[in-house]
Amino acid sequence: MKILIVGAGAVGFNLAKQLSKEGHDISVVEKDQELVKRISEKLDVFVVSGSASSPIVLEDAGIKNTDMVLAVTNSDEINMVVCTIAHSYDVKTKIARIRSPEFTDEQPFLRRNGFHIDHIVNPEKITINSILNIIGTPGAIYVADFTEGDILLRGFNVPGDAPIAGKKLSELKEIESTDSFLIVGIQRNEEMVIPTGETKILPHDNIFVLVAREALPYFLPMVNRRADEVEKITIYGVNRASLELAKKLEDLKIGVTIIEPDKEKTQQAARVLDKTIILQGDALDIDLLKESSIDIVDFFVALSENEQTNILSSLLAKRLGAKKAIVLTVDPTFVPIINSLGMDIVINPRLITVGSILQYIRRGHTLSVVKFHQSEAEAIELVAEDGSKIVGKPLRDISFPQGSILGAIVREGVMQIPAGNTIINPDERVIVFALPNALEKVQSLFVTKKD
C-alpha cells in the first residue's frame, strides 16, 4: 500500500518506521529541517521538505497515487486541510490526528462541512480513558480495552507474596475462574515472552492478562489486589487533558486537587471545575505538596507539558506518601528511562496514537491494535474471514506462528479461552498477542487469500 504521512514528529516517525518495516511504500512530508534530517538518516522512506498544506508539496510527495493519507502534525487545522486536499486527489482513506473536542466529540460536523476525514484519532481522549481505566483497576500498570469493552487487557507487577508467584501457568488451571482469563505475555527484565503451560510466574514479573470484564474482581486477588475505593487524586498541570480528567473524576465523586504554577491557568481551571481544589504553585515545593495532603493521595497524576517536572514531582509525591504515580511523557524515548526509576505507570499519548492508527491499515478486518512500547509486541483484535486458514478446523491442526498466542474468542458476546479442539467460525472476533516477528504470519491466518 502507498501511504503518505504528513508530519514527522514522534507519531509520524514511529508510523513511518513501523509501516516501512511491514513493506508499505511510505512518503513523508515535514517542514522542520531537523525532523527531515532525522527521518532521512534513520529510515528508508521518501521525504519531502515543505508545507503540508501546499498541494504542490503534496504532489511532490506522490499524493496523486496514494492509497492512504495519515495527517499527524501537531496542528488540528493543518491535519484537517490535508485531508480535504487529499479528497480532491481521490485518496481512498484519510486519517487525521485531532485534539480539539469541538471536532472529535461531534465528528459528523467535519463531514457536513466538507473536511472528508474518514477516521479521527484524538490522543487526549485516549489518554484520559487510559488514566480512568488505571484508576479503576487496583494495581494495574497497563490498561487497554477492545472494541466492545467486554474483554480487557490489564498489566500487573507480581508481588513476591502474590498467590500466583512461583506457579506454572498449568497449575493455575486448577482455579475455577481460569476459563475467563489468560496470561498472554510476561515481561521479565527487558524481555517480553509468550508463556506456555510450563512457564513459571516469578516475583516482580510484569504479566499481561486478557480477562472478561465481569471476571476482573475474581482475578485481582491472585495478584494481591483488592478493589479499594479511590478517594483522592492530585493532578499536576492545567491543560485540556487535565481539565477533562478532573471533570470526569468529579462526576465519579472522587476528591481532586490540581497544582499549577501559572496564575492564569489556575483561574481558567477555577472557571470550569466546580468541586476541585486548585492550588497555585510549584509541584516541587514540598510545603505545597504537604498542604495538598499528598500523604493520603491515592494517585498523583503528572500531566504538565514539562517532562522533567512531571518525573521529579512524581518521585517527590511518592516519597511524601502518595500511593501511586501516573506520569505523562510526550517523548517515547523517555518511557523506558522513567520505568527504570520505579515509576508506577507511564503513559505516552504518541505511542498510543500509533496503535490506534495501525488498526485502519492492517490486513483483513482489524478492529484494534495495542502496542507495547518496550518490546514492540502487539495485542490485535481481528475478525476471522470466511475462507481464511483459521476458520473451520481445530486449532491444534493450525500451525500458529512461534512468538504468538491466540488469547480469546468472542462467541455470542461471551469471552472464551481457546483450547486445542476449539474451532473458530467465520466472522468471530479473536484477540491475538504477538511478538514483532510473528505479526505478519498471524494476520495472514485470518484473511481470505486473494486469487
C-alpha positions in Angstrom: 0.0 0.0 0.0 1.2 3.5 -0.8 0.9 5.7 2.3 1.6 9.4 2.7 2.4 10.5 6.2 2.2 14.2 6.9 4.2 15.2 10.0 7.5 13.6 11.1 7.2 14.1 14.9 7.1 11.2 17.3 3.8 9.8 15.8 4.8 10.3 12.2 8.3 8.9 12.8 7.0 5.8 14.6 4.3 5.2 12.0 6.9 5.5 9.2 9.2 3.1 10.9 6.5 0.5 11.6 4.8 0.7 8.2 8.0 0.7 6.1 9.1 -2.4 8.1 5.8 -4.0 7.1 6.6 -3.4 3.4 4.4 -0.4 2.6 5.6 2.3 0.3 6.0 5.3 2.6 6.3 9.0 1.8 6.6 11.7 4.5 6.0 15.5 4.3 7.7 17.6 7.0 8.7 21.3 7.1 11.0 21.2 10.2 14.5 20.6 8.8 15.8 18.8 11.9 12.9 16.3 11.7 13.5 15.9 7.9 17.2 15.2 8.6 16.4 12.7 11.4 13.9 10.6 9.4 16.1 10.7 6.3 19.1 9.4 8.2 17.2 6.7 10.2 14.5 5.4 7.8 14.4 4.1 4.2 11.4 6.3 3.2 10.8 9.1 0.7 10.9 12.5 2.5 9.7 15.9 1.1 10.5 19.1 2.9 7.8 21.8 2.8 4.4 22.9 4.0 1.8 20.2 4.4 -1.0 22.5 3.3 0.6 23.1 -0.1 -0.8 21.0 -2.9 2.5 21.3 -4.8 4.4 19.8 -1.9 1.8 17.1 -1.5 2.1 16.3 -5.2 5.9 16.1 -4.9 5.3 13.5 -2.2 3.1 11.5 -4.5 -0.4 12.2 -3.3 -1.8 11.5 -6.8 -1.0 7.8 -6.5 -1.5 7.5 -2.7 -3.9 4.9 -1.2 -4.0 6.5 2.3 -3.0 9.8 4.0 -2.1 10.0 7.7 -2.2 13.6 8.8 -0.4 13.6 12.1 1.1 17.1 12.5 0.8 19.0 15.8 -1.9 21.2 14.2 -5.5 20.2 14.1 -6.1 22.8 11.4 -3.3 21.6 9.1 -4.4 17.9 9.5 -8.0 18.9 8.5 -6.8 20.8 5.5 -4.5 17.9 4.4 -7.5 15.5 4.4 -9.6 18.0 2.4 -6.8 18.3 -0.2 -6.4 14.5 -0.3 -10.1 14.1 -1.0 -9.7 16.2 -4.1 -7.0 13.8 -5.3 -9.3 10.8 -4.7 -7.2 9.4 -1.9 -9.3 6.4 -0.6 -8.6 6.7 3.1 -7.8 9.8 5.1 -6.9 9.7 8.8 -6.3 12.8 11.0 -5.0 13.3 14.5 -7.2 15.9 16.0 -7.1 17.0 19.6 -9.9 19.5 19.9 -13.0 18.1 21.5 -15.1 20.6 19.5 -14.4 18.4 16.4 -13.8 14.9 17.9 -17.0 14.9 20.0 -19.1 15.9 17.0 -17.5 14.0 14.1 -20.5 14.5 11.7 -19.6 18.2 11.8 -16.4 17.6 9.9 -18.2 15.5 7.2 -21.1 18.0 6.8 -18.6 20.8 6.3 -16.6 19.1 3.6 -13.4 18.0 5.5 -13.7 14.4 4.3 -11.9 12.8 7.2 -12.6 9.0 7.3 -11.1 8.3 10.8 -10.2 10.7 13.6 -7.7 9.8 16.4 -7.8 12.0 19.5 -4.7 11.4 21.7 -6.1 13.3 24.6 -9.3 11.3 24.7 -7.3 8.1 24.6 -5.0 9.3 27.3 -7.9 10.3 29.7 -9.6 6.9 29.1 -6.4 5.1 29.9 -5.9 7.0 33.1 -9.5 6.4 34.2 -9.1 2.6 33.5 -5.9 2.5 35.5 -7.6 4.3 38.4 -10.5 1.8 38.2 -8.2 -1.3 38.2 -6.3 -1.7 41.5 -2.7 -2.4 40.9 -2.8 -2.1 37.1 0.3 -0.8 35.4 -1.1 -1.1 31.9 -4.6 -1.0 30.5 -6.4 -1.4 27.2 -9.9 -2.2 26.2 -11.1 -3.8 23.0 -13.9 -2.6 20.7 -16.9 -3.6 22.7 -15.3 -3.4 26.1 -16.3 -6.9 27.2 -12.6 -8.1 27.1 -9.9 -6.2 29.0 -6.2 -6.3 28.7 -4.5 -5.5 32.0 -0.9 -5.5 33.1 0.2 -6.1 36.7 3.5 -6.3 38.5 3.6 -9.6 40.5 4.4 -9.0 44.2 6.6 -11.6 45.9 3.7 -12.7 48.1 1.1 -12.9 45.3 -0.8 -16.3 45.2 0.4 -16.8 41.6 4.1 -16.1 42.3 6.2 -19.2 41.8 3.4 -21.1 40.0 3.5 -22.5 36.5 0.6 -21.4 34.2 -0.6 -25.0 34.0 -1.0 -25.0 37.8 -3.4 -22.1 37.5 -5.9 -24.3 35.6 -6.9 -25.7 39.0 -8.6 -22.4 39.8 -12.3 -22.3 38.8 -12.3 -18.9 37.1 -9.4 -19.7 34.7 -11.9 -20.0 31.9 -12.4 -16.2 32.0 -8.7 -15.0 31.9 -5.5 -15.9 30.2 -2.0 -14.6 30.8 -0.7 -13.9 27.3 2.6 -12.1 27.9 5.2 -11.9 30.6 7.8 -9.1 30.7 10.8 -10.2 32.6 13.5 -7.5 32.9 13.6 -6.1 29.3 12.3 -9.2 27.5 8.7 -10.0 26.6 7.9 -13.7 26.4 4.9 -15.6 25.2 4.2 -18.1 28.0 3.4 -21.8 27.8 1.9 -24.1 30.4 5.4 -24.8 31.7 6.3 -21.1 32.2 6.6 -20.1 35.9 5.5 -16.7 37.1 8.2 -15.1 39.1 8.0 -12.3 41.7 8.4 -8.9 40.0 7.4 -10.1 36.6 5.1 -7.9 34.7 2.2 -10.0 33.5 -0.3 -9.1 30.8 -3.7 -10.7 31.2 -6.8 -11.0 28.9 -9.8 -11.1 31.2 -13.5 -10.8 30.8 -14.8 -7.6 32.4 -17.1 -9.3 34.8 -14.3 -11.7 36.0 -11.7 -8.9 36.8 -12.7 -8.7 40.5 -12.1 -12.5 40.8 -8.7 -12.2 39.2 -7.4 -9.3 41.3 -6.8 -11.4 44.5 -4.4 -13.6 42.5 -2.0 -10.6 42.4 -2.9 -9.5 45.9 -5.0 -6.6 44.8 -8.2 -5.5 46.5 -10.8 -3.2 44.9 -10.1 -0.4 47.3 -12.1 2.7 46.7 -10.2 5.6 45.2 -11.0 8.7 47.3 -8.4 11.4 46.5 -6.3 12.3 43.4 -3.8 15.1 42.9 -3.2 16.3 39.3 -0.2 18.4 38.3 -0.6 20.8 35.4 -3.6 22.6 33.9 -4.3 21.9 30.2 -7.1 20.5 28.1 -6.5 16.9 29.1 -6.1 17.5 32.9 -9.3 19.7 33.0 -11.3 17.0 31.2 -9.9 14.3 33.5 -10.8 16.4 36.6 -14.4 16.8 35.3 -14.8 13.1 34.9 -13.3 12.4 38.4 -15.7 15.0 39.9 -18.5 13.0 38.2 -17.2 9.9 39.9 -17.3 11.7 43.3 -13.5 11.5 43.7 -11.8 14.3 45.5 -9.5 16.2 43.2 -6.7 18.7 43.8 -4.9 20.5 40.9 -1.5 22.1 41.3 -0.4 24.6 38.6 2.3 27.3 38.8 0.7 29.7 36.2 -1.9 32.1 37.7 -3.9 32.5 34.5 -4.2 28.7 34.1 -5.4 28.3 37.7 -8.1 30.9 37.0 -9.1 29.0 33.9 -9.4 25.8 36.0 -11.5 27.6 38.6 -14.0 28.7 35.9 -14.6 25.2 34.6 -14.3 23.0 37.7 -16.9 23.0 40.5 -15.6 20.8 43.2 -11.8 20.6 42.5 -9.4 22.3 44.9 -7.0 24.4 42.9 -3.6 25.4 44.3 -1.2 27.8 42.5 2.4 26.8 43.0 5.3 24.5 42.1 4.8 20.7 42.4 8.4 20.5 43.5 7.5 22.7 46.6 7.4 20.2 49.5 5.4 22.6 51.7 2.7 22.9 48.9 2.6 19.2 48.4 2.1 18.7 52.1 -0.6 21.4 52.1 -2.4 19.3 49.4 -2.4 16.3 51.8 -0.2 14.4 49.5 0.3 11.7 52.2 -3.2 10.4 51.8 -3.4 10.7 48.0 -4.3 7.5 46.1 -2.9 8.8 42.8 -0.6 11.6 41.8 -1.1 12.3 38.1 1.6 14.4 36.4 0.1 15.9 33.2 2.1 19.0 32.6 3.9 19.8 29.4 7.2 19.8 31.2 8.7 16.3 31.1 11.4 16.8 33.8 8.9 18.4 36.3 6.5 15.5 35.7 9.1 13.0 36.6 10.6 14.8 39.5 7.3 15.8 41.0 6.0 12.2 40.8 9.1 10.9 42.6 8.7 13.6 45.3 5.0 12.9 45.7 5.7 9.2 46.1 8.4 9.9 48.7 5.9 12.1 50.6 3.3 9.4 50.8 1.3 9.2 47.6 0.3 5.6 46.9 0.7 5.6 43.1 2.1 8.0 40.5 1.0 8.3 36.9 3.5 10.1 34.7 2.7 11.6 31.2 5.6 11.8 28.8 5.2 13.1 25.2 8.7 11.7 24.2 8.6 8.0 23.6 12.3 7.6 24.3 11.7 8.7 27.9 9.3 5.7 28.6 12.0 3.1 29.4 14.0 5.6 31.4 11.0 6.6 33.6 10.1 2.9 34.1 13.7 2.3 35.3 13.2 4.9 38.0 10.5 2.7 39.5 7.5 4.8 38.5 4.1 3.0 38.7 2.6 4.0 35.4 4.0 5.8 32.4 1.6 7.0 29.7 2.8 8.1 26.3 0.0 9.5 24.1 2.0 9.4 20.9 2.7 5.7 21.2 -1.0 5.1 22.0 -1.9 7.1 18.9 0.3 5.0 16.7 -1.6 1.8 17.8 -4.9 3.5 17.2 -4.0 4.4 13.6 -2.5 1.0 12.8 -5.9 -0.7 13.1 -7.0 1.1 10.0 -4.0 -0.1 8.0 -3.5 -3.8 8.9 -4.6 -6.6 6.6 -8.0 -8.1 7.0 -10.7 -6.9 9.4 -8.6 -5.5 12.2 -10.7 -3.9 15.0 -8.0 -2.7 17.3 -4.2 -2.7 17.9 -2.5 -2.3 21.2 1.3 -1.7 21.1 3.7 -2.3 23.9 6.4 0.4 23.7 9.4 -1.6 25.1 9.1 -4.9 23.2 7.1 -3.8 20.2 4.7 -6.7 20.9 1.1 -6.2 20.0 -2.3 -7.4 21.0 -4.5 -7.4 17.9 -8.3 -7.8 17.8 -9.2 -9.5 14.5 -12.3 -10.8 12.7 -11.9 -14.2 11.2 -12.8 -14.0 7.5 -14.8 -16.8 5.9 -12.4 -19.0 3.9 -9.3 -18.0 5.9 -6.9 -20.6 7.2 -8.0 -20.1 10.9 -11.7 -20.9 10.2 -13.4 -24.3 10.3 -10.8 -26.7 11.8 -9.5 -27.4 15.3 -6.8 -25.0 16.5 -4.5 -28.0 17.1 -4.4 -28.6 13.4 -3.3 -25.0 12.6 0.3 -24.0 12.5 0.2 -21.0 14.7 3.4 -18.8 14.4 6.0 -19.1 17.2 6.1 -15.9 19.3 2.3 -15.6 19.3 -0.7 -16.8 21.3 -4.4 -16.8 20.5 -5.7 -15.4 23.7 -9.5 -15.2 23.4 -12.5 -15.7 21.2 -15.7 -13.7 21.5 -18.6 -16.1 20.8 -22.2 -14.8 21.1 -20.9 -11.9 23.2 -19.0 -14.1 25.7 -15.2 -14.4 26.1 -13.9 -17.9 25.6 -10.4 -19.2 26.2 -9.5 -21.4 23.2 -8.3 -25.0 23.5 -6.8 -27.4 21.0 -10.2 -28.7 19.9 -11.7 -25.2 19.5 -13.0 -24.4 16.0 -13.2 -20.7 15.0 -16.3 -19.7 13.0 -16.5 -17.1 10.2 -16.9 -13.5 11.5 -16.0 -14.3 15.1 -13.8 -11.8 17.0 -10.5 -13.1 18.3 -7.6 -11.5 20.2 -4.0 -12.5 19.5 -0.9 -11.4 21.4 2.2 -11.5 19.2 5.9 -10.5 19.1 7.1 -8.4 16.1 8.5 -11.3 14.1 5.1 -13.2 14.2 2.8 -10.3 13.3 2.6 -10.8 9.6 2.2 -14.6 9.8 -0.6 -14.1 12.4 -2.5 -11.7 10.2 -2.3 -14.0 7.2 -4.2 -16.7 9.0 -7.3 -14.5 9.3 -7.7 -13.2 5.8 -9.0 -14.9 2.7 -6.3 -15.5 0.1 -6.9 -13.3 -3.0 -6.6 -15.1 -6.3 
